[in-house]
Every structure is written in structure tokens, then in C-alpha cells.
Amino acid sequence: MPGVTRGRLARMGIALLAAGLASATAVYLLRLGNQDRGPAAAPRSASGAVRTVVLVTIDTLRADRVGAYGWAAARTPAMDALAARGARFAQAFATAPITLPSHASLLTGLYPPGHGSRHNGMRVRGEPATLAATLGASGWATGAFIGAFPLDRRFGLDRGFDHYSDRMPRGADGRLLNERPGSQVVDEALAWARGIGDRPCFLWVHLFEPHAPYESDPARGAPGRSAPASVRYDDEVARADREVGRLLAGLGARVPSALVVVAGDHGEAFGEHGEFAHSVFLYDTTLRVPLIIAGPGFPAAAPAAEVSLVDVAPTVLDALGLPPRDADGVSLLPLAKGGTLAPRDLYAETFAPLFDFGWSSLRSVRSGPWKYIAAPSPELYDVASDAGELRNSLERESSRARDLAARVARYSGPEPPAAAGTDAPLDAESRSRLGALGYVASSPAAASGGRADPKAMRGLAARLAQVAAGELEGAALRSALEAIVLEDPRNGQARMRLGYALAASGDLPGAETHFRAALAASMPTAEVHLGLALCFASTGRAREAEGALMEARRLEPGNPVVEANIGSLALEAGDMAKAAEFLGAALRIDPDLHQARFNLARTLARQGRRAEARQEALTLLQRLPADAPQRQEVERLVAALR
């Protein structure tokens, strides 16, 4: 569903309920100010040659859509230039087609069973050392600049970073968005790099482009979404590549001697195997990623050996001359220099089908030319001759399949450990924000009669992915959601999304029906109650609206949007004391809730506190961008309070 950041992300909170400054919260204001965490260690480089390590991860980037990997239509000069002077690993694979587990593997060198994050929202365990922690202990400055909520510090990847910038901007409805443009991520990264002087540093930049929904590149003369999804995806890849180029140019003198790693975290499907987007299946469409390493010790080469993202951390440590640590991955430095790797298996998994839908998880092992996928209906592919994974060789190679099934089981069973989904329960805000990105991340329901094979559910999964990706709008979105609800009436996410889609079209009775159904389907989140509050307030049921908002407050204490809505409702009801209390509380939590500040100024004015009201309005003018369309209305309020 659309949002503020280039049309992305679901707007699933209600607009603030008060009249006046109707679109004041539609102000896009990025806030920096993530805190540095204590003094840095004394400068000491582990290697005389390399004093800068730059890691760029590009979310949802397929290897076969990068020019250096053979895509003729690619516009990826920055990545192509790196590949031309460094090692381009032709067959690199993610450990999971999911953002958080994949990044955790990259930074720890461990497969998901080792680091504990089996899905977005599942915190990385505290004991595995991250690459940042290891380099920080050697005196390096460490900074991370994150483009999307799935890598929020609450999920554990901030360990070892002096500075972890993961603050997202607010959208038109006042809620924190779940992503931000790569240009802003790179701006922050360059500012940090300038501020650390000549200290050795590890810099991680995460770009969320080209995650869906895909936007056309205005520079190509086709803004919006009129072009096919795959074409717009290429536009977003080009946008990410421009940021890679800008980052490296901005780092200036650090780059010639830097170790630069660029990797995708997972791929993206455009209908292959009936899949759209990613996370449900383990085909190479969503597992094969680009991996490019350039810098001292990495001559121009294109190793053909199969490698994994768990190899990145061991490779960086080896290149810096630091001792190895326990890891599932191995150093790729010998391979980059023309050597070979010992034969080994590569493991990958997805627990998204289990945690999102209660279907079976999928786990796989790649061994030589063979790839085995453990599922209720297992699959075996000779990927050397069948790269598209179209011919299941299970019956013909039954003995080989049994052997590979046993190897998969050594890594993980089909169900997570008992504590995995309950050890640190996902908070309501995280559940809501991940839901807006298409992830449910809840504990799997108990299976009755065995779990469904995701392959048997691929039609429903495809529709769910298209909805979650934000590619559908208006009537098309409502139609898709109605089809999902018809097929899966207990799908609380679909019910809630349909409620907001119907509310946007003006069908408040229909919206209320689906919000109530979402509650009945075990979706007791603030989002659902905010939706109900919208329905109640818009149909004159102020008491019921307040009740829904107070329930949202109980579920998410400290949510500033909920506080602001309660205050705005009180303002309209004439309860100025209550309005001032809740609007003030919202602004103490988040000073950039512009609608809340406008309504607080109105509240203070009605209380006769004109000087305070005028000061709030002036503060709002200072915080609004110079070209914000709401400035005129705020200026009228300031003039009226003179």
C-alpha cells in the first residue's frame, strides 16, 4: 500500500482525528540523532594495508539484474566498476530469503540456527560475535546506517557498532515509516565518516531499494507505476547503484586502500515457480545474490565456486589479518587469489511459511551439482544442468535424496526450538510494522494433521505477496484482499488491510466489519483499534472511538500517534484539559508529530493560554519545511494569536 517514501509502505494508522490542518502530518521530515554509544577505543588498525572496510548490502537484489552478472539492460556502473577491479563471486547464495536472518548470517558467519534469527522480528542471539564487535575490539570505529525497520536495533544487529543509525521518518499519518530512501542513508554515512577523522573504520550501509513496491525512475521519463514491475525493479536497482557510487565517491581518499564488499541479502521473484516477491520459497530466484569484494588482496577475478553470505565475515577478518573465529563460513580470500575451496554443503532455510501462515518451513542443502529442498513434498534438482529448478529428480535419485535429507536435518528440523518464538515475544509495534512490510512474524499455530506444503498454497501466497508488496492500489487492492479473505477468512492481516482499503474508499460499515473480524482472528494490535476508532469517529460514535483508542494505548503504551489521537478526540469533544495532557504527551515522545503540535496550539488557545499557543505554532513553523503546504494555515493561526 502507498506511503510517503516514494509511494511505499502501508498507511495503516488513522489520520489524527481533529479538524483543521487536514494534511499537516503529511510532512516528510527525516530526523537524524541516533546516539553514539560511549567513547571509541583508541585507534589501532589490525592491518597496515587496510584501514577502511565498507560493507554495502542492497535489499532484494537478484544477481542476474546486475550488469557485471550479465544483465544487458542493467544500469549499474558503480557495482560493475567494483566487479571489474575485484572478485565477482558468480555463484553466491543467501542463507534465507529474508532480510534479518540473512544479514545476521552475513555479520556473524553463522547459519540461522546458529545465530537464532529464523525470521524478521526474531532477535539475533546475544552470544555470537558480530563483525562489528570483533573490529571494534581492535580499535576500529564502527558505524551502521540502516534503510528499513527489519534491521532495527531492537533485533540485535547493533552489537559492536559505535553508531547505529536506524531511525525512520514519519509518514503522512504521523506514524513512523518502515523505510527511508537510500540517499538519506548515504548522507548520514558520509557525515559520520567525515566526523571520525583518519581512524580505521568499519562502515555498513544498508539500502532498501529495490524492495517492492517498485517506483519508476523519473530520469527515465516514466514516473509512477505505469511500467511493468520488472522494469521498475531495474529502475530501483539503478537508483541503489547510484547511491553506491555516491558513497564511494564521498569517501574519497579512504577508497583506494579500502576493502569494499557489496552484497544482496536475497533475491526477488517475478512469477518464477509461481512466486512473487520473496520469503516463501527456497528457489535460487530468491537465494542467488551478487557478492563483490574489491580491495587489497582481491584481484580482478570471477570465481565460479559456490559460496554463501556466511563467508563474508571470515573473509573480512582474514583480509585484515585478524584471527579466525568459530563460524559456518570460510574465508574466500584464497579463492579470490585463484585457489580452491574444500568441498562443503551450503545450507539455506525459510521459516516465513511457518511463522507467517502456519505452513511448513522449508530447508535446503546445496552439495556439488545437487540441491535438496526439505518439505512435505521434497524436491531434488541437478542445478548444474537445471539452473531453473524445473525438473524434480527425487524419484530418479532417491538414494541421493535420502542422504541430503539427513544432511539438512543436521542443521535444523522443520520446527523451531521451543523457545524460538516465545523467548523474546515480539512487541505489538514491531508486529504491526513488520506486517506493513508483508511479514507477520508471530508464533506458529499448532499444526493439525500436518502442516501444508507451501507449494500447495502457492496461489494464495502469490496473492498475499502482491498485496504486501504494495503493487496494488484502489479497486485492484480491494479485489485482491477480498479474494484472500474469501479463501482464508481467518487471515487477520488480510482482514485488517481490507478494513483500511474500504475505509479509504468511504465504506466505513464494511471497514468496521473487517476490523472486527481481524480482532476475532487474533490480531489484537493497535493498528486494528486505530482502524475501529476511525470508523467510530467518522460516524459520530465518539465514546466508542475513545474506547478503541484507549485499547490501542493499552496494547502499545507510549505510541505517540495513539496519544495524539486521544488528545485530538478530546479537543473535538471540548475537554481541553485532557486534550492538552495527551497532545503534550505525544510531543514529548515525538516532537515531530506536526498535527499534534497544531492541535496543542488550538487547545492552549481555547484555554486562554494565548502566549503558549502562539509559541507552539511558531515552533511548528520552525519545524515545517520551507515549502510545506501547511505553512499558510499555521501562519494564519500565529496571526490570530497576536
N, C-alpha and C positions, 0 to 999 in steps of 0.2 A: 504494500500500500504506500501511497506517496507520503513524503515528509519534506523537511526543509532542505536537507543536504542534497542538492541536485535531484529533487523529486523522490528521494529514497525514504524508506522506513515507514512503518505503520504509525499513524497518529491515533493511538488508542486511549488517550486520556481526553476528558472533555475540555472544551474551551472554558475559561473562567466564566462564571455564571452571570456576573454583573453586567449591566448595560453600560454604554459609554466606552470609548476607545476600543471599539469592537474587535479590532485586529491588533491591539497593542502587543500582544505576546508574539506576533509574527515578526519578531526582531531577531535576527541571527547575530548572536554576539558570542564569539569564542572567548572563553576565559582560560588564561594560562594559569600559572601559580600553583602547579603541583610542587610539593615541598621537597627540597633536598633533605636527605636524612642523615644529618650529622656530618662532621668533618671528614674529609677524604684522607686516605692513608698517604704516607709520604711517597712521592714519585719513585718508582723503580720499575724499569722495564725488564721483562723476563728474556727479552731477545734484543741484541744490539741492532738488528736489522729492521724489525717490525715494531713500531710503537703505536700503530693505529690498526684496529680491527673494525671494519664496517660490515655489519650484517643487515641486509635488506630482505625482508620477507614480504612477498606480494600475495595477498589472499586470493585464492580461487584461480590461480594461474596455471593453465594447461601448458605443458611443454611444447606441444605441437602448434601453438599460436604465437611463438616467438620466432623472429627471423632466423636467428642462429640455429634453431632446431628445424628449419626447413619450410616455414610458412611464408610463401611468396608474397602474400598480401600484408605482412606484418609491417608495422611502423615502430620498430623497437631499436633505434640506433644506439642507445646507451647500453642496453644489455648485449647487443650484437658486438659492440666495441670491446666490452669486457671479455666476451667469449673469444674474440679474436686474439687477445693477448694472454688469456689464461686457460684454465681447464674447463671445458664444457662437458659435463657428465651426461652422456647421451641417454642412459637408462637409469634415472634416479626416481625413487618412489617414496611416497609419504607412508607413515605408519598408520594413518587414519585419515579418512576424507572429511575431517572435522577440524576446525581452527585450533581450539585449545589443546586437545591431545597431540596434534601434530606439532605445534610449537613447543610443547613440553618435551616431546621426543628430541626435537632439534637442539634445545638448550640443555638437556640433561644427558643425551646419548643413550636414553633408555626407551624401550618399547612401552606402550601404555600400561601393561600390567606392572611394570617396574616403577613408574612414576605415579600411578594411581588415578590419573585423569582419563576416564573412559568416554567422556562426552563433554560438550560445552557445559559449564556450570559446575563440574566436578573438580574440586580443588586439587592441585598437584600436591603430593605428599611433601612434608617438610624435610625429610632426610636426604633425598638426592641433591647433590651439589649441582648448581647451575653453572653454566659457563661464566656468567657474570660474577658469581660468588668466587670462583676459582681465580679469575683475573683480578677481582677486587682485592683478594688476599695477597696478590703480588704487587699491589700498589697502583693498579690502573684505575683511572676514572671510568665510571660505568654509567651510561645513560640509555634509557629506552624511551621511545616515542611511538605511541600506540594509536592506531587508526580506528579501533572498534571495540565495543564493550566485551565481546567474548574473552579478551585478554586483559580485562580489568584486574587491578592489583589484588582484589579480593580472592582471585582464583590461584594465587601463589607464584606467578612468574616474576614478581617484583624482587624476589630474594636475590641479594647481591648487587642490586642497582643502587647507586648513589641517588639517582634521579629517575623516577618512573612517571612519565607524563601520560596519563590515561584519562584526563578529564574531557568529557564530551560536551559540546554546546547544547543549548536548549532549542527546542523547536517552536513552532507557531502556537502550540497548545500549552507551552510553558514547561513541558516535560523534557528531561534530559534525553537527547538523541542517543542512538546506539552506535553511531559512527561519525567521522568527520573527514573532510577532504584531505587527500594526501598533501596538497600544497601547504595546509596549515601544519601538518605533522612535520614536514621538511623544514618549514620556517622555524619551528621550535627546536628541532635537532641542530640546525646550523647556529642558532643563537647560543645553545648550550655549548657546542664545540668551540665557538669563539670565546666563551667565558672561562674555559679551563686552561687557556694558555697552551704551553707545549707539553703538558702532561701526557704520558701514554694513555690511550683511551680505547674502550670498547663501546661502540655506538651501534645500537639496534634501532632500526626504523621499520615500522610495520605499516604497509599501505593496504587499505581495504579495497581500493579498486583492483580488480574488476568484479567484485562481488555484485550479485544482482540486487535490485533491478538495474539494468544497463542503460546508460544515457548516451545518446549520440554526441559526437564531438562537434561543437559549433564551428570549429575551424574547418571542418569538412563540408560545411554548408548545409547540414541536415540536423538541426537541433531537435530535441524531443525524442519520441519513440516510434517514428514512422518506419524506420528501417527494421529489418529482421533482427531478432535477438542476437544471433551470432555476429552480425555486422556491428551492432552496438557494443557487443563484448570486445571486439577488436578495438573499437574506439577507446574503451576504458583501459585496455591493455596499453594502448599508445599513451594515454594520459598518465598511467603509472610509470611508464618508461621515461616520460619527460621529467617526472619527479626524481627518478633515479639519476638522470643526467644532471639535474639541477643540484641535487645533494652532492654528487661527486665534484661538480664544478665549484660549489660553495666551500667545500673542504680544502680546496686549494693545495697548498704545499704538503699537506698530510698525505695526499692520494698516491703520489708516485711510489712511496715505500709502504703503503698500506696493504693489508690483507683484506680484500673485498669479497664478500660472499653474497650472492643473490640467489634466492630460492623461492619457489612457490610452496605454499603449505599444503595444497591439494589442488586437484583439477576441477573441472566443471563439465556437466553432461548437457547435451542439446538433443536428447532423444535417443542416444545410443542405449541399447538394451532397455528401452522404454523409460529411461531415467531422465529427469530434468533437474538441474542444479547439482546437488551433491549430498552426501552423508548416508544414504540408504544402502548403496551397493559398493562392492569392492572391485569393480572392473577398473582396468587401467585408465579409462577415461577420467576417473576422478582420483587415481593414485599416482599416475606418472606426472612428474613436475620438472621444471627446469632447475638445474643446480649448476651454478657457475662460480668458480673460485679463481680470483686473479691476484697476483702479487708475488713477492719474493718466494721462490721455490716452486712456483706453478707456471711452467712454460706453456705456450700455446699447445693445446692437445685436446683430443676428443675421445677420452677413454670409453670403450663400449661395455665394460663390465657393469653388471647391475649393482647399484648402490642404494643406500637408504638415507633418509634425513637423520637417522641416529648416528650417522658417520660424521656429521658436521662438527660437533663439539670435540670428539677425539682428534679430528683433522686440525682444527684451530690450535689446540694445545700442542700437538706435535710440531706444527709450523712455528710456534713460538718457543719451542724448546722446553716446555713445561712437562712435568712427568705425567704419564697416563693415569687414569683412574678407572675404577670399575664401570664398565659401560657395555651395552649391547652392540654398539657400533665400533668401527675400526677406523684408523687413520687412512685417508685417501691420498696422502702425500706420496707414498711410493707408487701408487697407480698413476698419479699425475705426472710422475717423472719417467713413466714408461715401464714400470714394473707390473706385477700381477697381484691379485688378492687370493688368499686361500679360499677354496670352495666353502660356501656357507648358505644357510637359509635366510630369507628376508621375510619378516612377519608383518602383517597388517590386520587391522580389525575395524569394525564399526559396531558400536553398541547403540547407535542412534535408533535403529528399528525397535530395539527393546525399550529404551528409555522414552522415546517419543510416542510409540504406538502400541507397545506391548507385544510386538512381533519378535521373532528370533533374531538374536545378534548374528553377525557374520564374522568369520575369522579366516585368514588365509596364510599360506606359506608359498613362497616362490623358491624353487630349488632347480638350478640349471634352467633347462628349457620349460620346466613344468610349473604350473601354478594351480594350487588346490584351494577351493573355497569351501569351508565347512559350513553347512547349512542343513536344514531338514531334508532338502534335496541337494546333495553335494554336487560340486562341479569340478572338473579337471580339464585344464587347457594346456596344449603344447604351444606356448606363446611364441616360440621361435618360428613356427610355421603358421600360426593362427593368432596374429597380433590383435585382431579384433575380438578375440574370445567368443567366437561364434559356434565352435564345434566342441561340444562336451564329450571328452574321451573317457568318461568314467567307466562305462561298461567294458570298453576295449582294454582299459588299463586298470582293472580292478585291484590287482596286487599293488601297483604303484600308488593308487588312491588310498589304500589302507595304510601304507607306510607314511604317506604325507598327512593323513588324518591323525595318526599317532604323534607326528611332529607338531602339528597345530596344538594338540592337547597339552603338550609340554609347556606351551606359552600361556594358554588360558582355556578355561572351559567356556561354555556358552552363556553361563550366568555369572554376574559379577560376584565377588566375595560378599558375604552377608552385610558387611559394614559399608560397602562402597556407596550405596545410595542413601545411607542414613547416618553415617559417621558425622558429617557436617551438613545438615539439611540446608537445601537451597532456600535463601530468603525470598520473600514474596516479590521484592523489587527485581531481583535477578531473574526469577522465573518469568516475570512479565516482560522484561527487556529481552531476554533470550527468545521468548515466544514471538516478539515482534520481528525477530530475525529468522523465524521458522523453526526454532528449537523449543521443545517442551521441557526437556531436562528434568523430569520428575522420576520418582522411583517406579520401577516397572510393576504393573499389577500382576498378581499371581496368575500363572498360566492354568487354564482349564482345558485338559485334553491335548496339551502340547501347544507350543507357540507356532504362529503362522510363519511360513517361509516368506520373506519379503518379495520373492519373485512372484508368488501367487497374489500379491497385493500391489503389483507394480502400477496398475491403472489408478488406484486410489492414491498411491504415493506420488505419482506424477501430477495429479490434480492438486494435491496438498503442496507440492513443491512450487507449482506455478503461482499458487495463491501466496505462499510465504515469500516468494522471490520478489513480489511487488510488481510483477509484469502486467497484472490485470487491474483494471480500474472500472469504476462506474457499473454499468449494467453487466459487463462481462465478469467482473469480480463477484457481483451478487449471484449471477447464474452459476458460477463455479462453486461458490460456497454452498448454495442451495443443493447442488448435486452431491457435494461431500456430505452434507448433513443428512440427505436422504439415504445415502449408502452407509453412513456411520453416525447415527443420531446421538451417540454418546461422546462424540468428539467435542470436548469443551472448548478447545482453541477455535475450531471452525464456528461453533455457535457464537462465541464472543466476537469473532471477526465479522460474522454476518450481522450481528447486532449493530456494530458500528457502521457497517456498509448501509444498512437500512436506515439508521438514524441520519446518515449523511444525505440520503435521498428524501428525507422527510417522513418516512414511515415509522413513526415513533411507537405505535402499538406493536408492529411487527418486531421492531428492535427490542422492545421490552420482553416480548415472548422469548427471544433467543438469549437475552442476558439471563433471564430466569432459568432457562434450560442449561446455560453454561454453569450456573451455580449448582444445579441438580447433577451435573456431570463432573462434580468435584473440581471446579475451577474457582475456589473461594479466594480470588485475588482482588486487589484494589481496583484493577482495570475494570472488572465486571461491575463492581459497585459504583465506580465513576460513570460507567455507561448507564446504569439504572438511574443514578442521580440526574443525568442529562435528560432522560425520558421523563422523570417525575417533575423536574423543574420546568421543562418546556410545556408541560400540560397542567401547570398550576398546582401541583401537589408538593408544596414547599416542605411540609412536615416530613413526607416520605423521602424527599430529596435529602433533607438533613440527616435522616436516619441512615440512608445509604452512604452518605459521606462519612458519618461517624463510624460506620462499619469498615469503610476503607481505611480510616485512620487507625482503627484497632489492628487491622491486618498489616498496615505499613506505617507504624509510628514514625514521625519525623519526615514524612513525604511532604515537601513544600507545596506541591500542586494541590494535594488534598487539603492542607491547611488553608491555602489561598482560596479554594472553592468554598470552604466552610465560611470563611470571612466574607467573601463576596455575597454568598447567600444571605448572611446576617445583615449585610449592608442593604440589600434589597428589601429585607423584612423590617428595616428600621431599627435594628438592635445595634446601635453604634458602638457600645462598649465591647460587645462580642466581636463585631467586625474588626475593631482596632486590635483586639487581642490576637485573633487568628491571622490577620493580614501581617501584623508585626512579626508573629512567629514565623510565617512563611519567608519573610525577607531576612530574618536572622539566619535562617538555614541557607537561603539562596538569594543574595542581594540583586540578582539579575532577573527576577520574575517581574517583568515590567508592568503587566496588567495588575499584579498585586500592589505595586507601588502606586499606580494611578488610583486604584480603588482605596488605598490607605489615605491618599491625599483627599479624596472625596469624603471619606469618613471623618477625618480630622476637621475638614471644613464644616461639615454638618454638626460637629460637636462644638463649633465656635472657636476652634483652635487654629485660626487662620494663618498665623505665622508658621506654625509647624506644618500645616498643609502646604503652604507655599514652598517651604524648604524641601518637602518630599517631591513636589512637582519639579522644582529646579534640579534636584538630584537626578530625577528621571531624565530630564533634558540632557544632563551631562552624560548619562549612560547610553542614551539612544544614539545610534549612528547619525551622522550629519544628514544623510539622505533618507532617513526613516520617514515613511509617510505619516506616522502617528505624531510627529513633532508638532504639527499645526494644532491638533486638538489639545496637546499638553500645554502649548503656548497660550491657548485661549484660557485654560484653567489657571495658569500663572497670572495672566492679566486680570482675571476675575477676582483673584485673591489679594490684589494690591491694596 
